[in-house]
């Protein structure tokens, strides 16, 4: 159910995210997670510190010197992160304390804060059946506040999300190769047959995706009473008996989610699943660290 304006609570999450990544240089982790070492020019060797990323160790140099040596790099280019956020009516739903839109907004706010504070540029594109709001890239401190402001504005939400439109816009209007595309959605309304667009996106830009789900996206509530579901697009209502429909619903959810994950896997896009009833700090920090170390796709 939609609220009068969205409430984003991210201040504590920012400090906890930084704490979760305290053993790593945040910009280097984000940069290396994006380019996985590409675009990093080797500079020199230095002695490895106990709190650093072990992937920087050069074992041959370490054997020659008799102590752990790490590689130093010159980062050749600035990074631009485009947050592509689903603002469809499907995101204005929540069975707990947060709507999916609020949870997605907090994820975006925390990451944009880190990006801007690291000296790189952040951009926001909210979409439903078109682009409802676009904020061009900027590295100013004000950019974080503008991103948060627009994500909190209920006026930019509604209608059905059309992924084909927003992907076409990204492919035609974003040209900077030093860009990271971050797709944030529940992907419940993802168009059929957009495999080609996703593969093109992945080939042109480093791309990751966060799938934000509510517990009721996964299974029906346990109840002996009948439940009324309403389609936010058409207003049509359906009377459901959870005791009868729960198993069918769960199987269909698993089938649909497996299909989404397969599409992203085949497109070469790392997908991280998040749930609104769980904290996102540790999963995202672990996700970025895994990518920085060249870890396998999730």
Secondary structure, DSSP 8 states (H G I E B T S, - for coil): ---SS-----HHHHHHHHHHTTTS-HHHHHHHHHHTTTTEEEEEEEE--TTS-GGGB-HHHHHHHTS-EEEEEEE-S--EEEEEEE-SGGGS--SSSS-HHHHHHHHHHHHHHHHHHTT-EEEEEEESSSEEEEEEEE-SHHHHHHHHHHHH-GGG--S---HHHHHHHHHHH---SSEEEEEEE--TT--TT-HHHHHHHHHHSEEEEEEEE-HHHHS----SSEEEEE-TTT--EEEEEHHHHHHHHHHHHHHHHHHHHHHHHHHT-EEEEEETTS-SHHHHHHHHHHHHTT----
